[in-house]
Amino acid sequence: MHSDFDIAAPQYDDIFTYSNIGKAQRKLVFRHINSIIKQGKNLSILELNCGTGADAIEFAKLNHDVIATDISSGMIEVAKAKPHSKNLQFKVQDITTITKDTFAKKFDFIFSDFGGINCLSQAQLKTFFQTAADLLQPNGKLAIVLMPKNCLWERLYFTLKGDKTKATRRNTTESVVANVDGVGVETWYYNPKDIAALATDFFITTKVKPIGVTIPPSYLEQSFLAKFPMLPIFKGFDSILTASSLAKYADHFLIILEKKG
């Protein structure tokens, strides 16, 4: 897995972070987590699967103390090269090896964006939720952005292309090999109810929001759908289509969980 994401690292910002679709979907995520990160107090934040650091840098700009981690040394190398403040640390860290003792502190907020958690199996997710609860302060929050099973855009796009296998590839409990810049990465897809059920021993679900109901997946960045006037129209629709019931049909969804007890 290290080498898979290392290969993607040099192109990742161009392909997703700074792409029209990437920026549009990230704006939606921040709209829904602003109530956490803009409370007017400094938070201790742990970001997992931080990629090239775009989210972590924004958290640090808000004066939060941030540790941002990723399994890929290539991603972390790109992230470290970007201008960032001293209240942000980037570290190479495999999410599957994190324990309650990995960091010498507790966190107010744990965050993982755009499908990093989809690299965990159900068994790994159960362990992750227990570890995340151990790492959080009382009433701490965990926000993760995942790819669901029923993405409408994916079904439509690949059906029109005549590829029924890809049209329904997400709708399975088995792992799927997803393409990351030409490299296959083992991926599991989860709907919000799956995540809520796996986390229920340690967390209460407080918010579920769709990310990209009409904004298309990033592999359509080069199509007319990601250009003017189509993308602004989709962004307008997505600003309205925020019902939790739509989350399982979007390209991604955000789920916010609060630590029990």
Residue frames relative to the residue before (quaternion, step in Angstrom):
aa qw qx qy qz dx dy dz
M 1.0000 0.0000 0.0000 0.0000 0.00 0.00 0.00
H 0.5729 0.5925 -0.3857 0.4147 3.59 1.05 -0.66
S 0.7289 0.4491 -0.2561 0.4488 3.57 0.68 -1.11
D 0.5691 0.5962 -0.3870 0.4134 3.60 1.09 -0.63
F 0.7580 0.3714 -0.2107 0.4930 3.58 0.71 -1.03
D 0.5419 0.5851 -0.4063 0.4460 3.59 1.19 -0.37
I 0.6374 0.5279 -0.3204 0.4609 3.58 1.01 -0.81
A 0.7020 0.4785 -0.2690 0.4538 3.58 0.98 -0.85
A 0.5311 0.7114 -0.3793 0.2606 3.57 1.12 -0.71
P 0.7021 0.4840 -0.3224 0.4109 3.67 0.66 -0.91
Q 0.7492 0.3857 -0.2092 0.4961 3.60 1.10 -0.66
Y 0.4583 0.7495 -0.4221 0.2237 3.57 1.25 -0.37
D 0.6611 0.5104 -0.3241 0.4442 3.60 0.89 -0.85
D 0.6715 0.4874 -0.3013 0.4698 3.59 0.95 -0.84
I 0.7037 0.4797 -0.2686 0.4500 3.56 0.95 -0.91
F 0.8368 0.1317 -0.0547 0.5286 3.60 0.96 -0.79
T 0.6998 0.5103 -0.3271 0.3781 3.63 0.45 -1.14
Y 0.8088 0.2407 -0.1060 0.5259 3.58 0.78 -1.03
S 0.4156 0.6860 -0.4833 0.3508 3.57 1.23 0.34
N 0.6501 -0.5148 0.3748 0.4145 3.58 -1.21 0.38
I 0.6823 0.4777 -0.2825 0.4759 3.57 0.93 -0.92
G 0.6488 0.5298 -0.3212 0.4418 3.58 0.90 -0.87
K 0.6742 0.4865 -0.2952 0.4707 3.58 0.91 -0.90
A 0.6494 0.5250 -0.3174 0.4494 3.58 1.00 -0.82
Q 0.6906 0.4622 -0.2876 0.4762 3.59 0.91 -0.87
R 0.6341 0.5227 -0.3384 0.4585 3.62 1.00 -0.73
K 0.6129 0.5486 -0.3485 0.4494 3.60 1.02 -0.72
L 0.6369 0.5200 -0.3242 0.4679 3.59 1.04 -0.77
V 0.6305 0.5359 -0.3335 0.4518 3.58 0.96 -0.88
F 0.7027 0.4672 -0.2788 0.4585 3.58 0.79 -1.00
R 0.5686 0.5801 -0.3850 0.4382 3.58 1.09 -0.57
H 0.7488 0.4180 -0.2169 0.4664 3.58 0.94 -0.88
I 0.7151 0.3998 -0.2751 0.5030 3.63 1.17 -0.28
N 0.4063 0.7388 -0.4586 0.2806 3.58 1.28 -0.03
S 0.6096 0.5653 -0.3577 0.4253 3.58 1.09 -0.64
I 0.6650 0.4714 -0.2908 0.5010 3.59 1.24 -0.43
I 0.7924 0.3704 -0.1757 0.4517 3.57 0.71 -1.09
K 0.7307 0.3583 -0.2386 0.5299 3.60 1.24 -0.18
Q 0.2482 0.7920 -0.5122 0.2210 3.57 0.86 1.02
G 0.5307 -0.6356 0.4076 0.3850 3.57 1.25 -0.21
K 0.7022 0.3664 -0.2913 0.5365 3.58 1.23 0.27
N 0.5331 -0.6328 0.4588 0.3238 3.55 -1.17 0.60
L 0.1772 -0.7887 0.5848 0.0681 3.55 -0.90 1.00
S 0.3581 -0.6535 0.6087 0.2726 3.52 -1.32 0.37
I 0.0474 -0.8404 0.5376 -0.0495 3.57 -0.42 1.27
L 0.1311 -0.7421 0.6527 0.0781 3.54 -1.10 0.84
E 0.0903 -0.7759 0.6217 0.0569 3.57 -0.77 1.02
L 0.1808 -0.7701 0.6076 0.0715 3.54 -0.95 0.99
N 0.8116 0.1397 -0.1428 0.5490 3.58 -1.05 0.79
C 0.1420 0.8653 -0.4705 0.0986 3.57 0.96 0.89
G 0.3432 -0.7510 0.5044 0.2526 3.60 1.20 -0.24
T 0.7948 -0.2794 0.2209 0.4913 3.55 -0.89 -0.96
G 0.6756 -0.6131 0.2529 0.3222 3.56 1.18 0.64
A 0.3482 0.7780 -0.4819 0.2032 3.61 1.21 0.08
D 0.6982 0.4623 -0.2839 0.4671 3.59 0.84 -0.93
A 0.6452 0.5409 -0.3200 0.4344 3.57 0.91 -0.93
I 0.6444 0.5221 -0.3184 0.4591 3.57 0.98 -0.84
E 0.6446 0.5036 -0.3206 0.4776 3.60 1.02 -0.76
F 0.6288 0.5241 -0.3386 0.4640 3.62 0.98 -0.77
A 0.6698 0.5087 -0.2970 0.4522 3.56 0.94 -0.92
K 0.6119 0.5571 -0.3427 0.4447 3.59 1.08 -0.69
L 0.6699 0.4709 -0.2832 0.4992 3.57 1.22 -0.51
N 0.5453 -0.6707 0.3454 0.3655 3.56 1.38 0.34
H 0.4114 0.6713 -0.5032 0.3561 3.57 1.14 0.56
D 0.4208 -0.6582 0.5547 0.2864 3.58 -1.23 0.49
V 0.0494 -0.8567 0.5092 -0.0650 3.55 -0.42 1.28
I 0.0700 -0.7148 0.6927 0.0664 3.52 -1.15 0.83
A 0.0667 -0.8125 0.5790 -0.0136 3.57 -0.63 1.16
T 0.0679 -0.8352 0.5450 -0.0269 3.57 -0.67 1.12
D 0.0323 0.7670 -0.6408 0.0031 3.53 -1.28 0.48
I 0.5540 -0.6197 0.4485 0.3286 3.56 -1.15 0.63
S 0.6989 0.4884 -0.2540 0.4566 3.57 1.16 -0.66
S 0.3694 -0.7221 0.5411 0.2220 3.57 -0.68 1.08
G 0.5955 0.5727 -0.3538 0.4385 3.59 1.17 -0.57
M 0.6487 0.4999 -0.3079 0.4842 3.57 0.99 -0.86
I 0.6697 0.4992 -0.3008 0.4603 3.59 0.90 -0.91
E 0.6141 0.5468 -0.3452 0.4524 3.59 1.04 -0.72
V 0.6550 0.4901 -0.3080 0.4858 3.59 0.97 -0.86
A 0.6532 0.5296 -0.3109 0.4430 3.59 0.95 -0.91
K 0.6760 0.5070 -0.2944 0.4464 3.58 0.88 -0.95
A 0.6473 0.5423 -0.3189 0.4304 3.59 1.10 -0.63
K 0.5996 0.5581 -0.3637 0.4435 3.58 1.24 -0.28
P 0.5673 -0.5781 0.4442 0.3830 3.62 -1.08 0.58
H 0.1949 0.7701 -0.5901 0.1438 3.58 -0.84 0.96
S 0.5503 -0.6566 0.4287 0.2868 3.53 -1.20 0.62
K 0.6720 -0.5370 0.3483 0.3724 3.56 -1.30 0.35
N 0.6229 0.5443 -0.3462 0.4427 3.59 1.21 -0.30
L 0.6514 0.4456 -0.3094 0.5304 3.59 1.31 0.37
Q 0.0537 -0.7762 0.6282 0.0046 3.56 -0.88 1.06
F 0.1925 -0.7570 0.6140 0.1137 3.56 -1.00 0.88
K 0.0110 0.8090 -0.5858 0.0481 3.58 -0.89 0.95
V 0.4157 -0.6497 0.5712 0.2808 3.56 -1.18 0.66
Q 0.1925 0.7837 -0.5607 0.1853 3.58 -0.65 1.12
D 0.3266 -0.7155 0.5890 0.1860 3.57 -0.89 0.99
I 0.4525 -0.7153 0.4619 0.2651 3.58 -0.64 1.11
T 0.6637 0.5282 -0.3120 0.4280 3.61 1.07 -0.66
T 0.7049 0.4298 -0.2732 0.4937 3.61 1.23 -0.18
I 0.4436 0.6842 -0.4643 0.3456 3.59 1.26 0.10
T 0.0571 -0.7701 0.6348 0.0269 3.55 -1.06 0.83
K 0.7003 -0.4536 0.3341 0.4384 3.57 -1.27 0.05
D 0.7086 0.4452 -0.2482 0.4879 3.58 1.26 -0.38
T 0.4112 0.7388 -0.4588 0.2731 3.61 1.26 0.02
F 0.7804 0.2194 -0.1072 0.5757 3.58 1.00 -0.82
A 0.4234 -0.7253 0.4891 0.2355 3.58 -0.96 0.82
K 0.7005 0.3744 -0.2737 0.5424 3.57 1.00 0.84
K 0.3894 -0.6558 0.5831 0.2799 3.52 -1.40 0.14
F 0.3242 -0.7690 0.5290 0.1538 3.55 -1.16 0.60
D 0.4472 -0.6612 0.5338 0.2791 3.54 -1.27 0.54
F 0.8075 0.0938 0.0271 0.5817 3.55 1.09 -0.79
I 0.0781 -0.7569 0.6478 0.0366 3.56 -0.97 0.95
F 0.0576 -0.8235 0.5622 -0.0494 3.56 -0.83 1.04
S 0.0687 0.7664 -0.6383 0.0214 3.55 -1.14 0.70
D 0.1968 -0.8314 0.5173 0.0487 3.56 -0.61 1.17
F 0.9052 0.1294 -0.0442 0.4024 3.50 -1.45 0.38
G 0.8388 -0.3703 0.1370 0.3748 3.51 0.46 1.31
G 0.3917 0.7215 -0.4968 0.2814 3.60 1.16 0.11
I 0.6565 0.5173 -0.3005 0.4594 3.56 1.06 -0.81
N 0.5570 0.6069 -0.3912 0.4104 3.61 1.22 -0.34
C 0.5888 0.5687 -0.3692 0.4400 3.59 1.25 -0.16
L 0.6280 0.5229 -0.3345 0.4693 3.61 1.29 0.03
S 0.4254 -0.6729 0.5470 0.2590 3.56 -1.06 0.81
Q 0.6953 -0.4479 0.3310 0.4543 3.60 -1.24 0.13
A 0.6528 0.5101 -0.3172 0.4616 3.59 0.93 -0.87
Q 0.6646 0.4934 -0.3020 0.4728 3.58 0.96 -0.84
L 0.6298 0.5426 -0.3318 0.4460 3.58 1.07 -0.74
K 0.6265 0.5346 -0.3420 0.4525 3.59 0.97 -0.80
T 0.6561 0.4910 -0.3005 0.4880 3.57 0.98 -0.86
F 0.6359 0.5478 -0.3233 0.4371 3.56 0.97 -0.86
F 0.6749 0.4992 -0.3111 0.4455 3.60 0.86 -0.90
Q 0.6283 0.5156 -0.3368 0.4753 3.59 1.04 -0.69
T 0.6629 0.5011 -0.2974 0.4701 3.58 0.95 -0.90
A 0.6426 0.5278 -0.3216 0.4528 3.58 0.95 -0.88
A 0.6424 0.5150 -0.3228 0.4668 3.58 1.00 -0.81
D 0.6475 0.5208 -0.3113 0.4611 3.58 1.02 -0.81
L 0.6999 0.4830 -0.2618 0.4563 3.58 1.09 -0.72
L 0.6600 0.5301 -0.2999 0.4398 3.57 1.23 -0.37
Q 0.5233 -0.5800 0.5293 0.3311 3.49 -1.30 0.53
P 0.6558 -0.4680 0.3789 0.4554 3.63 -1.19 0.24
N 0.8307 0.1118 -0.1484 0.5248 3.56 -0.91 1.01
G 0.3319 0.7436 -0.5072 0.2821 3.57 1.20 0.46
K 0.3288 -0.7642 0.5304 0.1632 3.57 -1.20 0.55
L 0.1851 -0.7411 0.6396 0.0858 3.50 -1.26 0.72
A 0.0127 -0.7939 0.6075 -0.0207 3.59 -0.74 1.06
I 0.0308 0.8058 -0.5884 0.0587 3.56 -0.74 1.06
V 0.2348 -0.7523 0.6047 0.1155 3.54 -1.14 0.77
L 0.0080 -0.8285 0.5549 -0.0747 3.55 -0.56 1.23
M 0.4627 -0.6261 0.5437 0.3134 3.53 -1.39 0.17
P 0.2963 -0.7818 0.5234 0.1643 3.61 -0.69 1.07
K 0.6714 -0.5491 0.3548 0.3489 3.55 -1.34 0.12
N 0.7947 0.3765 -0.1369 0.4560 3.58 1.09 -0.71
C 0.1164 0.8359 -0.5284 0.0920 3.61 1.06 0.70
L 0.3884 -0.7560 0.4811 0.2149 3.58 -0.54 1.21
W 0.6248 0.5440 -0.3409 0.4444 3.58 0.98 -0.81
E 0.6725 0.5054 -0.3065 0.4454 3.57 0.88 -0.93
R 0.6461 0.5180 -0.3174 0.4621 3.57 0.97 -0.83
L 0.6807 0.4921 -0.2854 0.4616 3.58 0.92 -0.93
Y 0.6822 0.5194 -0.2944 0.4220 3.56 0.80 -1.05
F 0.7522 0.3922 -0.2329 0.4755 3.58 0.74 -1.01
T 0.5694 0.5595 -0.3872 0.4613 3.61 1.18 -0.40
L 0.6625 0.4968 -0.2972 0.4754 3.57 0.98 -0.87
K 0.6702 0.4685 -0.2918 0.4961 3.57 1.17 -0.56
G 0.5060 -0.6797 0.4022 0.3468 3.58 1.28 -0.07
D 0.5679 0.5772 -0.3881 0.4402 3.58 1.23 0.37
K 0.1591 -0.8369 0.5197 0.0657 3.58 0.17 1.30
T 0.5861 0.5814 -0.3742 0.4225 3.59 1.11 -0.59
K 0.7056 0.4343 -0.2609 0.4955 3.60 0.87 -0.94
A 0.5856 0.5989 -0.3686 0.4032 3.59 1.11 -0.64
T 0.7915 0.2573 -0.1234 0.5405 3.59 1.06 -0.72
R 0.3227 0.8033 -0.4656 0.1840 3.61 1.24 0.20
R 0.6527 0.5298 -0.3283 0.4307 3.61 1.07 -0.62
N 0.6779 0.5409 -0.2900 0.4048 3.56 1.07 -0.75
T 0.5088 0.6035 -0.4410 0.4272 3.55 0.52 1.24
T 0.4252 -0.6776 0.5288 0.2836 3.56 -1.23 0.43
E 0.5864 0.5665 -0.3628 0.4513 3.57 1.31 -0.13
S 0.5709 -0.5712 0.4469 0.3847 3.57 -1.24 0.28
V 0.2052 -0.7489 0.6228 0.0955 3.52 -1.25 0.66
V 0.3749 -0.7017 0.5491 0.2560 3.59 -1.01 0.71
A 0.1353 -0.8090 0.5712 0.0299 3.54 -0.41 1.30
N 0.4621 -0.6948 0.4910 0.2503 3.54 -1.14 0.74
V 0.0011 0.7680 -0.6401 0.0210 3.60 -0.74 1.08
D 0.8007 -0.2538 0.1083 0.5318 3.56 -0.10 1.34
G 0.7771 -0.3708 0.1805 0.4755 3.55 0.85 1.01
V 0.6657 0.4496 -0.2977 0.5159 3.59 1.30 -0.02
G 0.4056 -0.7283 0.5020 0.2302 3.59 -0.90 0.91
V 0.0567 -0.7889 0.6118 -0.0063 3.58 -0.86 1.03
E 0.4329 -0.7021 0.4997 0.2644 3.59 -0.78 1.01
T 0.0149 -0.8267 0.5541 -0.0966 3.54 -0.68 1.21
W 0.1447 -0.7495 0.6392 0.0934 3.55 -1.15 0.76
Y 0.2526 -0.7657 0.5736 0.1445 3.57 -1.05 0.79
Y 0.0794 -0.8058 0.5868 -0.0082 3.56 -1.01 0.91
N 0.3121 -0.6969 0.6080 0.2176 3.54 -1.14 0.69
P 0.7013 -0.4835 0.3030 0.4273 3.61 -1.17 0.40
K 0.6560 0.5158 -0.3287 0.4422 3.60 0.92 -0.80
D 0.5984 0.5560 -0.3594 0.4512 3.60 1.13 -0.59
I 0.6756 0.4893 -0.2833 0.4731 3.56 0.93 -0.95
A 0.6438 0.5240 -0.3235 0.4542 3.59 0.93 -0.88
A 0.6677 0.5037 -0.2987 0.4596 3.58 0.99 -0.84
L 0.6773 0.4949 -0.2919 0.4595 3.59 0.95 -0.87
A 0.7292 0.4345 -0.2282 0.4769 3.57 1.13 -0.68
T 0.4552 0.7698 -0.3997 0.2011 3.57 1.25 -0.40
D 0.6094 0.5642 -0.3679 0.4184 3.64 1.07 -0.52
F 0.7995 0.3049 -0.1203 0.5034 3.57 1.14 -0.65
F 0.8075 0.2389 -0.0839 0.5327 3.59 1.17 -0.55
I 0.2895 -0.6857 0.6362 0.2029 3.49 -1.39 0.47
T 0.3887 -0.7093 0.5366 0.2406 3.59 -0.91 0.88
T 0.1211 -0.8287 0.5452 0.0358 3.59 -0.67 1.10
K 0.8109 0.0167 -0.0015 0.5849 3.60 1.14 -0.46
V 0.0033 -0.7526 0.6585 0.0085 3.56 -1.14 0.78
K 0.0565 0.8123 -0.5753 0.0773 3.59 -0.73 1.06
P 0.4440 -0.6702 0.5169 0.2941 3.61 -1.04 0.71
I 0.1177 -0.7579 0.6374 0.0742 3.56 -1.16 0.69
G 0.8321 0.0696 -0.0894 0.5429 3.55 -0.14 1.28
V 0.1125 0.7747 -0.6048 0.1463 3.57 0.55 1.19
T 0.7980 0.1795 -0.0898 0.5682 3.57 0.89 -0.95
I 0.5535 0.5354 -0.4055 0.4925 3.60 1.20 -0.39
P 0.3827 -0.7824 0.4392 0.2204 3.62 -0.55 1.10
P 0.6543 -0.4865 0.3919 0.4261 3.60 -1.29 0.15
S 0.6581 -0.5721 0.3360 0.3561 3.54 -1.18 0.63
Y 0.6090 0.5661 -0.3776 0.4075 3.63 1.10 -0.46
L 0.6366 0.4858 -0.3371 0.4951 3.60 1.31 0.02
E 0.2830 0.8035 -0.4833 0.2020 3.59 1.27 0.30
Q 0.7304 0.4389 -0.2509 0.4592 3.61 0.94 -0.79
S 0.5723 0.5944 -0.3821 0.4161 3.60 1.26 -0.07
F 0.6726 -0.4875 0.3679 0.4179 3.57 -1.30 0.21
L 0.5530 0.6413 -0.3779 0.3742 3.59 1.21 -0.43
A 0.7143 0.4174 -0.2397 0.5081 3.58 1.20 -0.53
K 0.6239 0.5322 -0.3230 0.4724 3.58 1.28 0.21
F 0.6139 -0.5001 0.4494 0.4136 3.54 -1.37 0.08
P 0.6216 -0.1986 -0.7571 -0.0326 1.65 -1.92 1.63
M 0.4486 0.7404 -0.4350 0.2478 3.62 1.25 -0.16
L 0.6978 0.4955 -0.3089 0.4149 3.61 0.71 -1.03
P 0.6382 0.5079 -0.3570 0.4553 3.66 0.88 -0.71
I 0.6168 0.5309 -0.3471 0.4661 3.59 1.07 -0.67
F 0.6623 0.4992 -0.3026 0.4697 3.58 0.92 -0.93
K 0.6375 0.5282 -0.3289 0.4544 3.59 0.99 -0.82
G 0.6334 0.5287 -0.3239 0.4629 3.56 1.06 -0.76
F 0.6516 0.5038 -0.3112 0.4741 3.57 0.95 -0.84
D 0.6822 0.5007 -0.2965 0.4428 3.59 0.90 -0.91
S 0.6051 0.5475 -0.3613 0.4512 3.59 1.15 -0.47
I 0.6934 0.4384 -0.2554 0.5116 3.57 1.27 -0.41
L 0.7148 0.4479 -0.2419 0.4795 3.57 1.00 -0.90
T 0.2305 0.8165 -0.4875 0.2064 3.57 0.45 1.25
A 0.3811 0.7424 -0.4815 0.2679 3.61 1.22 0.12
S 0.5469 -0.6388 0.4310 0.3273 3.56 -0.97 0.85
S 0.5964 0.5915 -0.3566 0.4089 3.60 1.13 -0.60
L 0.6569 0.5088 -0.3043 0.4658 3.59 1.23 -0.42
A 0.4639 0.7344 -0.4242 0.2560 3.60 1.23 -0.38
K 0.7007 0.4835 -0.2886 0.4381 3.60 0.89 -0.86
Y 0.6712 0.4827 -0.2952 0.4789 3.60 1.29 -0.17
A 0.5702 0.6141 -0.3717 0.3995 3.59 1.28 -0.15
D 0.6471 -0.4774 0.3991 0.4405 3.58 -1.31 0.03
H 0.7637 0.0157 0.0015 0.6454 3.58 1.12 -0.80
F 0.1086 -0.7540 0.6277 0.1599 3.53 -1.34 0.00
L 0.3300 -0.7095 0.5899 0.1993 3.53 -1.28 0.57
I 0.0191 -0.7682 0.6399 0.0120 3.54 -1.01 0.88
I 0.1510 -0.7781 0.6067 0.0605 3.56 -0.88 1.03
L 0.1017 -0.7986 0.5931 -0.0115 3.53 -0.81 1.14
E 0.1986 -0.7711 0.5941 0.1143 3.58 -1.04 0.78
K 0.5234 -0.6597 0.4493 0.2984 3.56 -0.91 0.97
K 0.4328 -0.6993 0.5123 0.2474 3.55 -0.94 0.93
G 0.8338 0.2846 -0.1762 0.4390 3.51 -1.27 0.46
